[in-house]
Amino acid sequence: MKIFTILQGIRLLPLMKLICRNGISPLPIYMIRFLMLFQGSLISSLLTLAENYNYARKIRETDISKPPVFIIGHWRTGSTYLHQLFNLDPGFTTPNMVQTVIPDHFLFSTRYYVPILNRVLPKKRPMDNVALSPFEPQEEEFALVRMGSESPIVKLIFPSKNRYFLEGYDQYIPRGKKLETWKKNLVTFYTKLTISKGKQIVSKNPFHTMRLTLLAAMFPGAKFIHITRDPLIVVPSTIHMWNIVAEDNKLKRGWKKPTTGEVASVLGSYLEYVSEESKKLEQKQFSEVRFEDLEKNPLAELKRIYKELDLPFTDSFVSEVRQFISENRNYRKNSYQLTEEDKEIIMSYPVLR
């Protein structure tokens, strides 16, 4: 059984709200997971009190230095690779694993959690060969759900047999007071990142794809990079990923393996949404890149993106990218075999052709 899960690091109050709202299945594996989460949530709650005592005033008085840069796009499109590349730029900072695991108290307790994460984190992500460590870039959706925000990922942890958990536009942006809580948590998290590093933030979060307009309104001047990839790779890779993540994190029975059609439909809706909403952005706010082009010539594509977004492209960044490429030249991607029927299903969506 996995020790490290999506909810690990959550405080007691948001954990109990999730449990009361969704319930858990009374089976040993789920009860053990809950007890491990419960124990960790008590510690996290106490450490949050310590951080509030030491940092509350500084958080209130700190402004986010510059509008963030958002890397958006469907899962398995290469957004992690692009995030890793941006993390090499000394002018930027990215949320890292430890910050997203303990978002409520990382300013106070990072030094205590790094040794723990070094012991419990797998060396690589379970769905591919991407390295994991406490300071590797990570997406903040996990931080937001641990802070008590509404998130579609909750429906993976507490699955329903009847529906692919990512279907529907309505669940990406909460309503009413829940939206205010979501916005407050995101701003607080970014403020703490600013305190920690003092640099412009580069976010990578596929869930943010369907929040493009909201984020543009929240952070005037924010920039967006949309990454795409061959749907014949994205769809089976996404199915593979969610099955692994659900198996390691669910607290209820009822997980339904996504079908090719369900994943292709959501992928299509993502592409259509970005195509329409990106037209509302100002010049130098939006850039798009195909993973295949980025992989083939990363420096040329990065230089083009930086130019389109009016970002400074420095020699020191070029040196870091070249070294990263050299160190990872032996990385091997997963491969997938699709039936002709699956290919036809994917290609039946005009936007995916």
RAWO-V393031 format. One record per residue. N is the residue number from 1. RES is the residue in one small letter. SS is DSSP state (helix for helix, strand for strand, loop for the rest). D_FIRST is the distance of its C-alpha to the first C-alpha in Angstrom with 1 decimal. Layout:
# RAWO-V393031
n->(N,N)
res->(RES,RES)
ss->(SS,SS)
d_first->(D_FIRST,D_FIRST)
This chain:
# RAWO-V393031
n->(1,2,3,4,5,6,7,8,9,10,11,12,13,14,15,16,17,18,19,20,21,22,23,24,25,26,27,28,29,30,31,32,33,34,35,36,37,38,39,40,41,42,43,44,45,46,47,48,49,50,51,52,53,54,55,56,57,58,59,60,61,62,63,64,65,66,67,68,69,70,71,72,73,74,75,76,77,78,79,80,81,82,83,84,85,86,87,88,89,90,91,92,93,94,95,96,97,98,99,100,101,102,103,104,105,106,107,108,109,110,111,112,113,114,115,116,117,118,119,120,121,122,123,124,125,126,127,128,129,130,131,132,133,134,135,136,137,138,139,140,141,142,143,144,145,146,147,148,149,150,151,152,153,154,155,156,157,158,159,160,161,162,163,164,165,166,167,168,169,170,171,172,173,174,175,176,177,178,179,180,181,182,183,184,185,186,187,188,189,190,191,192,193,194,195,196,197,198,199,200,201,202,203,204,205,206,207,208,209,210,211,212,213,214,215,216,217,218,219,220,221,222,223,224,225,226,227,228,229,230,231,232,233,234,235,236,237,238,239,240,241,242,243,244,245,246,247,248,249,250,251,252,253,254,255,256,257,258,259,260,261,262,263,264,265,266,267,268,269,270,271,272,273,274,275,276,277,278,279,280,281,282,283,284,285,286,287,288,289,290,291,292,293,294,295,296,297,298,299,300,301,302,303,304,305,306,307,308,309,310,311,312,313,314,315,316,317,318,319,320,321,322,323,324,325,326,327,328,329,330,331,332,333,334,335,336,337,338,339,340,341,342,343,344,345,346,347,348,349,350,351,352,353)
res->(m,k,i,f,t,i,l,q,g,i,r,l,l,p,l,m,k,l,i,c,r,n,g,i,s,p,l,p,i,y,m,i,r,f,l,m,l,f,q,g,s,l,i,s,s,l,l,t,l,a,e,n,y,n,y,a,r,k,i,r,e,t,d,i,s,k,p,p,v,f,i,i,g,h,w,r,t,g,s,t,y,l,h,q,l,f,n,l,d,p,g,f,t,t,p,n,m,v,q,t,v,i,p,d,h,f,l,f,s,t,r,y,y,v,p,i,l,n,r,v,l,p,k,k,r,p,m,d,n,v,a,l,s,p,f,e,p,q,e,e,e,f,a,l,v,r,m,g,s,e,s,p,i,v,k,l,i,f,p,s,k,n,r,y,f,l,e,g,y,d,q,y,i,p,r,g,k,k,l,e,t,w,k,k,n,l,v,t,f,y,t,k,l,t,i,s,k,g,k,q,i,v,s,k,n,p,f,h,t,m,r,l,t,l,l,a,a,m,f,p,g,a,k,f,i,h,i,t,r,d,p,l,i,v,v,p,s,t,i,h,m,w,n,i,v,a,e,d,n,k,l,k,r,g,w,k,k,p,t,t,g,e,v,a,s,v,l,g,s,y,l,e,y,v,s,e,e,s,k,k,l,e,q,k,q,f,s,e,v,r,f,e,d,l,e,k,n,p,l,a,e,l,k,r,i,y,k,e,l,d,l,p,f,t,d,s,f,v,s,e,v,r,q,f,i,s,e,n,r,n,y,r,k,n,s,y,q,l,t,e,e,d,k,e,i,i,m,s,y,p,v,l,r)
ss->(loop,loop,loop,loop,loop,loop,loop,loop,loop,loop,loop,helix,helix,helix,helix,helix,helix,helix,helix,helix,helix,helix,loop,loop,loop,loop,loop,helix,helix,helix,helix,helix,helix,helix,helix,helix,helix,helix,helix,helix,helix,helix,helix,helix,helix,helix,helix,helix,helix,helix,helix,helix,helix,helix,helix,helix,helix,helix,helix,helix,helix,loop,loop,loop,loop,loop,loop,loop,strand,strand,strand,strand,loop,loop,loop,loop,loop,loop,helix,helix,helix,helix,helix,helix,helix,helix,helix,loop,loop,loop,loop,strand,strand,strand,loop,strand,helix,helix,helix,helix,helix,loop,loop,loop,loop,helix,helix,helix,helix,helix,helix,helix,helix,helix,helix,helix,helix,helix,helix,helix,loop,loop,loop,strand,loop,loop,loop,loop,loop,loop,strand,loop,loop,loop,loop,loop,strand,loop,loop,loop,helix,helix,helix,helix,helix,helix,loop,loop,loop,loop,loop,loop,loop,helix,helix,helix,helix,loop,loop,loop,loop,loop,loop,loop,loop,loop,loop,loop,helix,helix,helix,loop,loop,loop,loop,loop,helix,helix,helix,helix,helix,helix,helix,helix,helix,helix,helix,helix,helix,helix,helix,helix,helix,helix,helix,helix,helix,loop,loop,strand,strand,strand,strand,strand,loop,helix,helix,helix,helix,helix,helix,helix,helix,helix,helix,helix,helix,helix,loop,loop,loop,loop,strand,strand,strand,strand,strand,strand,loop,loop,helix,helix,helix,helix,helix,helix,helix,helix,helix,helix,helix,helix,helix,helix,helix,helix,helix,helix,helix,loop,loop,loop,loop,loop,loop,loop,loop,loop,loop,helix,helix,helix,helix,helix,helix,helix,helix,helix,helix,helix,helix,helix,helix,helix,helix,helix,helix,helix,helix,helix,loop,loop,loop,loop,loop,strand,strand,strand,strand,strand,helix,helix,helix,helix,helix,helix,loop,helix,helix,helix,helix,helix,helix,helix,helix,helix,helix,helix,loop,loop,loop,loop,loop,loop,helix,helix,helix,helix,helix,helix,helix,helix,helix,helix,helix,helix,helix,loop,loop,loop,loop,loop,loop,loop,loop,loop,loop,loop,loop,helix,helix,helix,helix,helix,helix,helix,helix,loop,loop,helix,helix,helix,loop)
d_first->(0.0,3.8,6.4,9.2,10.1,13.6,14.6,13.7,17.3,18.9,21.6,21.9,24.6,23.2,19.8,21.8,24.1,21.3,20.0,23.6,24.5,21.7,20.2,16.8,16.2,16.4,13.5,11.2,7.9,10.2,12.0,9.4,8.6,12.4,13.1,11.3,13.3,16.3,16.5,16.3,18.8,21.3,21.3,21.7,24.5,26.4,26.2,27.4,30.4,31.1,31.1,33.3,35.7,36.0,35.8,36.8,40.4,39.6,37.2,40.1,42.6,40.8,41.3,39.2,41.2,41.4,40.1,36.7,36.2,33.8,32.1,31.5,30.7,28.2,24.8,24.8,28.5,28.2,28.1,25.6,28.1,31.0,29.2,28.7,32.4,33.6,31.6,33.9,37.0,38.1,39.5,36.2,33.0,29.6,26.8,24.2,20.5,21.1,23.7,21.7,18.7,21.3,24.3,25.9,26.5,26.0,29.7,29.4,26.1,25.1,26.2,23.8,20.7,21.3,20.5,17.2,16.3,17.5,15.0,11.7,12.9,12.4,16.0,16.3,15.2,13.0,15.9,18.6,19.8,20.7,20.2,18.2,19.6,20.5,23.9,23.3,24.8,22.5,23.5,24.3,23.1,19.9,22.4,24.4,21.8,20.7,24.4,24.9,26.3,26.3,24.3,23.6,19.9,19.6,20.4,17.3,15.1,17.4,18.5,21.8,22.7,26.1,25.8,24.3,23.0,25.2,28.5,31.3,33.0,33.1,29.5,29.6,32.3,32.2,35.5,37.7,36.3,32.7,34.2,35.9,32.6,30.9,33.9,34.1,30.4,30.9,34.2,32.8,30.0,32.5,34.9,32.5,31.8,35.6,35.9,33.4,35.0,38.2,37.8,37.7,34.3,32.8,30.2,28.0,26.5,26.7,26.8,30.0,31.7,32.7,33.8,36.3,39.3,37.8,36.7,40.2,41.8,39.6,40.2,43.7,44.1,40.4,39.8,37.6,36.5,35.4,33.6,33.7,32.7,33.6,32.1,31.6,28.9,27.6,27.0,24.9,22.9,22.2,21.1,18.7,17.3,17.0,15.2,12.4,12.5,12.6,9.7,7.4,9.8,11.6,12.5,14.9,15.7,18.3,17.0,19.9,19.9,22.7,25.8,27.9,30.6,28.5,27.1,30.7,32.2,30.2,30.8,34.5,34.6,33.2,35.9,38.6,37.8,37.9,41.1,42.9,41.6,42.0,45.8,46.1,45.1,47.8,48.7,46.5,43.5,41.9,41.1,39.3,37.9,36.6,33.7,35.6,38.5,36.4,34.7,38.1,39.9,37.8,40.7,43.1,40.8,39.8,43.5,44.3,41.7,42.9,46.4,45.8,44.1,46.6,44.2,45.4,44.4,44.9,45.4,42.7,40.2,41.5,41.0,37.4,36.6,38.4,36.4,33.0,34.1,35.2,31.9,29.8,32.3,30.0,27.2,26.3,25.4,23.6,26.1,26.2,28.5,30.1,32.3,35.8,35.0,32.1,34.5,37.2,35.0,34.0,37.6,39.0,38.2,41.3,39.6,37.2,40.0)
